[in-house]
Amino acid sequence: MNFNVHRLCCATTQQDTGLSMMKTWSKRHASKLHYNISIKVKVLIAIFLIFPLLSLSQNRGSDFTLVFGDCFHPDSISVSIQGIQVVRTKRLESNTTGRANLTVFQNKNGLMVDYNGHRTSQKKVFVQSIITIQIVADKDYSYRFQLKKGRMFLVEYCADAHHKRMISIEQGTHRFYFI
C-alpha cells in the first residue's frame, strides 16, 4: 500500500512536472507561433500591396477599347487611330441603354471593329504610350491620351449647355457597363 501511495505520489509529481513542462513548451512555441503568424501577415500585406502594381503594369489582353455610347441619333462618323482610318463612314445610333452600335478594340489578334453585330478584323495599329483618336462627325475632333491613365474610352456625341452637339471621350481603367 505504501508502494501504491508512493506510485500515486510520483505519478502526481510526474503529472505536475508534465504540466509545468507543457506550460513552458506552450509559452516557447506560442511566441514562435506568434512570430510565424506575424511573418505570414507581413508577407500577405506585401503581396496585396505589390499585386495591384504588377497587374496594372501588365497588358490585360486589350491594347485599347473604344465604346461608342449615348446621343448618337443616326449620325455618320469615321474613326482614325494614330492617323490610320479604321472606321469609314458608319451610321451610328444609340439604343435605350445608351450604347451605340459600334465598338473598336485592339488585342493581340489585331484591331477588331464590331458594327451592328458583325465583327471585322484589321491589321494592328502601332500604339505605345500615347494614342491619338480622330473622329469625324459634323466636324473633325482629335484627341490624344496617355494609355497609362486607362485603355478604355467611352465616346459620346451629346449636346453641351448651348445645345451644340460635340464628340466627347471619357478615359477609364475599367470596363463600361450599360444597364
Long-range contacts (C-beta under 8 A, 24 or more apart in sequence): 60-151, 61-107, 61-108, 62-105, 62-106, 62-107, 62-151, 63-105, 63-106, 63-107, 63-124, 63-127, 63-147, 63-151, 64-105, 64-106, 64-127, 64-131, 64-147, 64-151, 64-152, 64-153, 65-103, 65-104, 65-105, 65-106, 65-151, 65-152, 65-153, 65-175, 66-103, 66-104, 66-105, 66-133, 66-153, 66-155, 67-99, 67-103, 67-152, 67-153, 67-154, 67-155, 67-176, 68-92, 68-94, 68-99, 68-100, 68-101, 68-102, 68-103, 68-155, 68-156, 69-94, 69-98, 69-99, 69-100, 69-154, 69-155, 69-156, 69-176, 69-178, 70-94, 70-98, 70-99, 70-100, 70-156, 70-157, 70-158, 71-156, 71-157, 71-158, 71-159, 71-165, 72-100, 72-157, 75-137, 75-157, 76-137, 77-102, 77-135, 77-136, 77-137, 77-157, 78-135, 78-136, 79-104, 79-133, 79-134, 79-135, 79-136, 80-133, 80-134, 80-135, 80-136, 81-111, 81-125, 81-127, 81-131, 81-132, 81-133, 81-134, 82-125, 82-126, 82-127, 82-131, 82-132, 83-132, 83-134, 84-125, 86-111, 86-113, 86-122, 86-125, 87-113, 87-115, 90-115, 92-157, 97-178, 97-179, 98-178, 99-178, 133-169, 135-167, 137-165, 137-167, 138-165, 141-166, 141-167, 143-169, 145-169, 145-171, 149-173, 152-176
